[in-house]
């Protein structure tokens, strides 16, 4: 029996490694072509810069903060401005370790994040296959690899690293491997503050499933990374929670103000800042027409047939995206992701559901709409829920993957031109 279990685990790992590596390689190839071949051939966009060919193309926006930490350490002055102490230490530490091999930061940070993202895809595949089978595992892995925000699993950001550590911690908890829960969870909370969502998720599931005391100890131990960083901040800067206090420099508006503005822009389009007048009345007409036609298509799905309705809804989605743009993606990622998680609550792992909801609550409580879609992408539960759903509706899955690929290439070009993505 022991030999059979070992053989089965090797088979799972082998399948996961092959498929995840294929998804990783193909999606990263799209990014590389977009950033290193297409973007340099394009003129510099307004507000951006001409793309270059080299490691520098993978470093922009928040990457500069990680480079500063890795090369010169943390800094902070209580002046209400942005400071590097807001960014957690694990990625800079690992990048610094790779830099000892003689590589520049741009190369080291890119290598760390890409290898971590590959590991995240493998762990996700193995976990989902254990629970839901091979088909669901392939769809969930494809979703995570091809989602346009997987760009941040290649450039110098923490997405790849955090997805690896949080997914490994969740799988370990599901399998009651509590030493690994503590290890991977502590590293996750040292990579990003959102790692703290693991603690209430683990405690809730441990209580619901009446797990032994070691489960509660391991759950609390996942906060060790954050605790150590807090102690460091207290020793160096005299403020235990300085990384939270400095966040006010990034948060420009309240939760209600931020999301009200997003919803308004989705529904009625841009407005004049001074007068509040709608700039493009046609925007409302198009959005209302798309919603009405979509409703009629859905009501007529039996008469028209699922194939025609699917193609019609997909065409309407593309039209709506062309009209609304990135704000539609942001809204769907956060609130659509929340609905998807609720819809899938009885179909996926209990710990994945709990972690997903606590992560979304933490995201919304932060009061920032900027980068909300990227933070939602970092919640692996959403990829699992969508993968399990697409297993039942593969026609929609192929259409979504095609849309993802287009957006992924577009985002890669924009990032390489120093144009804001997420």
C-alpha positions in Angstrom: 0.0 0.0 0.0 2.8 2.4 0.9 4.5 1.7 -2.5 1.2 2.4 -4.3 0.8 5.7 -2.5 4.3 6.7 -3.4 3.8 5.8 -7.0 0.5 7.7 -7.1 2.2 10.8 -5.7 5.0 10.6 -8.2 2.5 10.3 -11.0 0.6 13.4 -9.7 3.8 15.4 -9.5 4.9 14.2 -12.9 1.6 15.2 -14.6 1.6 18.5 -12.8 5.1 19.3 -13.7 4.6 18.5 -17.4 1.3 20.4 -17.8 2.3 23.3 -15.6 5.6 23.7 -17.4 3.9 23.7 -20.7 1.4 26.4 -19.6 4.1 28.4 -18.0 6.4 28.2 -21.1 3.7 29.1 -23.6 2.2 32.0 -21.6 5.7 33.4 -20.8 6.6 33.1 -24.4 3.7 35.4 -25.3 5.0 37.9 -22.7 8.6 37.7 -24.0 7.5 38.2 -27.6 5.3 41.2 -26.6 7.9 42.8 -24.4 11.1 42.1 -26.3 10.0 42.0 -29.9 6.7 43.9 -30.4 7.0 46.7 -27.8 10.5 47.9 -29.0 9.2 48.3 -32.5 6.3 50.6 -31.4 6.6 54.3 -30.8 6.6 55.6 -27.2 3.0 56.1 -26.0 1.7 59.3 -24.4 2.8 59.3 -20.7 5.1 56.2 -21.3 8.5 55.6 -22.8 10.0 53.6 -25.5 10.5 49.9 -24.6 14.1 48.6 -24.4 15.5 45.1 -25.0 17.1 43.7 -21.9 16.5 42.8 -18.2 15.3 46.4 -17.5 12.1 45.7 -19.4 10.9 43.5 -16.5 11.4 46.2 -13.9 9.0 49.1 -13.6 6.7 50.8 -11.1 6.8 48.8 -7.8 9.9 47.0 -9.0 12.0 50.0 -8.2 11.0 49.8 -4.5 12.1 46.1 -4.4 15.4 47.1 -6.1 16.0 49.8 -3.5 15.4 47.4 -0.6 17.6 44.7 -2.1 20.5 47.1 -2.8 20.4 49.8 0.0 17.9 48.4 2.6 14.8 50.0 4.1 14.2 53.7 4.7 11.4 55.6 6.4 10.7 59.1 7.6 7.4 60.1 9.1 6.6 62.8 6.5 3.3 61.3 5.0 5.1 60.3 1.8 5.7 57.0 0.2 8.6 54.9 1.6 10.1 51.4 0.9 9.0 50.1 4.4 5.6 49.5 2.9 7.0 46.6 0.9 7.6 43.2 2.5 11.1 41.7 2.6 11.0 38.2 1.2 11.3 39.0 -2.5 14.2 41.5 -2.0 16.0 39.0 0.3 15.7 36.2 -2.3 16.7 38.6 -5.1 19.7 39.7 -3.0 20.8 36.1 -2.5 20.7 35.5 -6.3 22.6 38.7 -6.9 25.6 37.1 -5.0 26.0 35.0 -8.1 27.0 38.1 -10.0 23.7 38.9 -11.6 22.2 42.4 -11.6 19.0 43.0 -9.6 16.8 43.1 -12.7 18.0 39.6 -13.7 17.9 38.2 -10.1 14.4 39.5 -9.4 13.0 38.2 -12.7 14.5 34.8 -12.2 13.1 34.5 -8.6 9.6 35.5 -9.5 9.4 33.3 -12.7 10.7 30.2 -10.9 8.3 30.8 -8.1 5.4 31.2 -10.5 6.3 27.9 -12.2 6.3 26.3 -8.8 2.9 27.8 -8.0 1.4 26.3 -11.2 2.8 22.9 -10.3 1.5 23.0 -6.7 -1.9 24.2 -7.9 -2.2 21.4 -10.4 -1.3 18.7 -7.9 -3.7 20.1 -5.3 -6.6 20.4 -7.6 -6.0 17.0 -9.2 -6.0 15.4 -5.8 -9.5 17.0 -5.0 -11.2 17.3 -8.4 -9.4 15.2 -11.0 -7.1 15.9 -14.0 -9.5 17.9 -16.1 -10.3 20.5 -13.4 -6.6 20.6 -12.5 -5.7 21.5 -16.1 -8.3 24.2 -16.3 -7.3 25.8 -13.0 -3.7 25.8 -14.0 -4.5 27.3 -17.4 -6.5 30.0 -15.7 -3.7 31.0 -13.4 -1.1 30.8 -16.2 -3.1 32.7 -18.9 -4.9 35.3 -16.8 -3.6 38.6 -18.1 -2.4 39.6 -14.6 -0.1 36.6 -14.6 2.2 39.1 -16.2 3.1 39.9 -12.6 4.4 36.4 -12.2 7.1 37.3 -14.7 8.1 40.9 -14.0 9.7 41.9 -10.7 6.6 41.8 -8.4 5.6 39.5 -5.6 2.7 37.7 -7.4 4.6 34.6 -8.4 6.3 34.1 -5.0 3.2 34.8 -3.0 1.1 32.4 -5.2 3.6 29.6 -4.6 3.8 30.1 -0.8 0.0 30.6 -0.2 -1.0 27.7 -2.5 1.5 25.4 -0.8 0.3 26.5 2.7 -3.4 25.9 1.7 -2.6 22.5 0.2 -0.6 21.5 3.3 -3.5 22.5 5.6 -6.0 20.6 3.4 -3.7 17.5 3.8 -3.2 18.2 7.6 0.6 18.6 7.1 1.0 21.1 9.9 4.7 21.6 9.8 4.5 22.6 6.2 1.5 24.9 7.0 3.6 26.8 9.5 6.6 27.0 7.1 4.9 28.0 3.9 2.4 30.3 5.7 5.1 32.1 7.6 7.0 32.7 4.3 3.8 33.9 2.6 3.2 36.5 5.4 6.8 37.6 4.9 6.1 38.1 1.2 2.9 40.2 1.3 0.6 41.5 4.0 -2.3 39.6 2.4 -0.7 36.5 3.7 -2.4 37.3 7.0 -5.7 36.1 5.4 -4.4 32.6 5.9 -4.7 32.8 9.6 -8.4 33.4 10.0 -9.1 30.9 7.2 -7.1 28.2 8.9 -8.6 28.9 12.3 -12.2 28.9 10.9 -11.7 25.6 9.1 -9.9 24.0 12.0 -12.9 24.9 14.2 -15.5 23.7 11.7 -13.7 20.4 11.1 -12.8 19.9 14.8 -9.1 19.5 14.1 -6.6 18.8 16.8 -4.8 21.6 18.7 -1.7 21.4 16.4 -3.9 22.8 13.6 -4.6 25.9 15.6 -0.9 26.3 16.5 0.1 25.9 12.9 -2.5 28.4 11.9 -1.2 31.0 14.2 2.4 30.2 13.2 1.7 31.4 9.7 1.9 34.9 11.0 5.6 34.5 12.0 6.8 36.2 8.8 4.7 39.3 9.5 5.7 39.2 13.2 9.4 39.1 12.4 9.1 42.0 10.0 7.1 44.0 12.6 9.8 43.4 15.2 12.4 44.6 12.7 10.3 47.8 12.0 10.0 48.4 15.8 13.8 48.0 16.3 14.9 50.1 13.3 12.1 52.7 13.1 10.4 52.6 16.5 7.0 51.7 15.0 5.7 48.1 15.2 3.2 48.7 12.4 5.0 51.3 10.3 4.3 49.3 7.1 0.6 49.9 7.7 0.9 53.6 8.7 2.8 54.4 5.6 0.0 53.0 3.4 -1.9 56.3 3.9 0.5 57.8 1.3 -0.9 55.4 -1.3 -4.6 55.6 -0.3 -6.1 58.7 -1.8 -9.8 58.1 -1.2 -12.2 56.0 0.9 -13.6 52.6 -0.1 -17.0 54.1 -1.0 -15.5 56.9 -3.0 -13.1 54.7 -4.9 -15.6 52.0 -5.9 -18.4 54.5 -6.6 -16.1 56.2 -9.1 -15.3 52.9 -10.7 -19.0 51.8 -11.0 -19.9 55.2 -12.4 -17.2 55.0 -15.0 -18.4 51.5 -16.0 -22.0 52.5 -16.3 -21.9 56.1 -17.6 -18.3 56.6 -18.7 -16.0 59.5 -17.9 -17.4 62.7 -16.6 -16.1 66.3 -16.5 -14.3 66.9 -13.3 -15.5 70.5 -12.9 -19.2 70.2 -14.0 -19.9 66.5 -13.5 -21.4 66.4 -17.0 -21.2 63.1 -18.9 -18.6 63.3 -21.6 -19.9 60.6 -23.9 -23.7 60.0 -23.7 -23.3 57.2 -26.3 -21.5 55.2 -23.6 -24.7 54.8 -21.5 -26.6 53.8 -24.6 -24.1 51.1 -25.6 -23.8 49.7 -22.0 -27.6 49.6 -21.6 -28.1 48.0 -25.0 -25.5 45.3 -24.3 -27.1 44.4 -21.0 -30.6 44.3 -22.6 -29.4 42.1 -25.5 -27.6 39.8 -23.1 -30.7 39.4 -21.0 -32.8 38.6 -24.1 -30.2 36.1 -25.3 -30.2 34.3 -22.0 -34.0 34.2 -21.9 -34.0 32.7 -25.4 -31.3 30.1 -24.8 -33.6 27.1 -25.2 -35.0 28.5 -28.5 -31.7 29.6 -30.0 -29.5 26.8 -28.6 -26.5 27.0 -26.3 -23.9 27.4 -29.1 -25.5 30.5 -30.6 -26.2 32.0 -27.2 -22.6 31.4 -26.1 -21.2 33.1 -29.2 -23.6 36.0 -28.8 -22.7 36.6 -25.2 -19.0 36.4 -26.0 -19.4 39.0 -28.7 -21.3 41.3 -26.3 -18.6 40.9 -23.7 -15.9 41.9 -26.2 -18.0 45.0 -27.2 -18.5 45.9 -23.6 -14.8 45.6 -22.8 -13.9 47.7 -25.8 -16.3 50.4 -24.6 -15.5 50.3 -20.9 -11.9 49.2 -20.8 -9.8 48.3 -17.8 -12.4 49.3 -15.2 -14.7 46.5 -16.4 -11.8 44.0 -15.8 -11.2 45.5 -12.3 -14.9 45.2 -11.4 -15.3 41.7 -12.7 -12.0 40.5 -11.0 -13.1 41.7 -7.6 -16.9 41.5 -7.4 -17.3 38.8 -10.1 -14.6 36.8 -8.3 -16.6 37.2 -5.0 -19.7 35.9 -6.7 -17.9 33.0 -8.3 -16.4 32.0 -5.0 -19.9 32.0 -3.4 -21.3 30.0 -6.3 -18.5 27.5 -5.9 -18.5 27.3 -2.1 -19.9 23.7 -2.1 -17.7 22.5 -5.0 -14.2 23.4 -3.9 -12.1 22.9 -0.8 -13.5 24.5 2.4 -10.1 26.1 3.2 -9.9 27.5 -0.3 -13.3 29.1 0.1 -12.5 30.6 3.5 -9.2 31.9 2.4 -10.8 33.5 -0.7 -13.4 35.3 1.2 -11.0 36.6 3.9 -8.6 37.7 1.2 -11.3 39.6 -0.6 -12.5 41.2 2.7 -8.9 42.3 3.3 -8.6 43.7 -0.2 -11.8 45.7 0.1 -11.0 46.9 3.6 -7.7 48.3 2.4 -9.6 51.2 0.8 -7.6 51.1 -2.4 -9.1 50.5 -5.9 -5.7 50.9 -7.5 -4.3 47.4 -8.2 -7.4 45.7 -6.8 -7.6 43.5 -9.8 -4.0 42.4 -9.4 -4.5 41.6 -5.7 -7.6 39.6 -6.6 -5.5 37.6 -9.1 -3.2 36.7 -6.2 -6.0 34.9 -4.5 -5.5 31.4 -5.8 -9.0 30.3 -4.7 -10.5 32.3 -7.6 -8.4 30.4 -10.1 -9.5 27.1 -8.6 -13.2 28.1 -8.6 -13.0 29.2 -12.3 -11.1 26.1 -13.3 -13.7 23.8 -11.7 -16.5 25.8 -13.4 -14.8 25.7 -16.9 -14.4 22.0 -16.6 -18.2 21.8 -16.9 -18.3 24.4 -19.8 -15.2 23.9 -21.9 -16.6 25.9 -24.8 -16.6 29.0 -22.6 -13.2 28.0 -21.3 -11.5 28.1 -24.7 -13.1 31.5 -25.5 -11.9 32.9 -22.1 -8.4 31.6 -22.7 -8.3 33.3 -26.1 -9.4 36.6 -24.5 -6.9 36.1 -21.7 -4.1 35.7 -24.3 -5.0 38.9 -26.1 -5.1 40.9 -22.8 -1.8 39.2 -21.6 0.1 40.4 -24.7 -1.5 43.8 -24.5 -0.6 44.2 -20.8 3.0 43.0 -21.5 3.4 45.7 -24.1 2.0 48.4 -21.8 4.2 47.4 -18.9 7.4 47.4 -21.1 6.5 51.0 -22.2 6.1 52.1 -18.5 2.3 52.5 -19.0 0.3 51.6 -15.9 -1.4 48.2 -16.0 -2.5 47.3 -12.5 
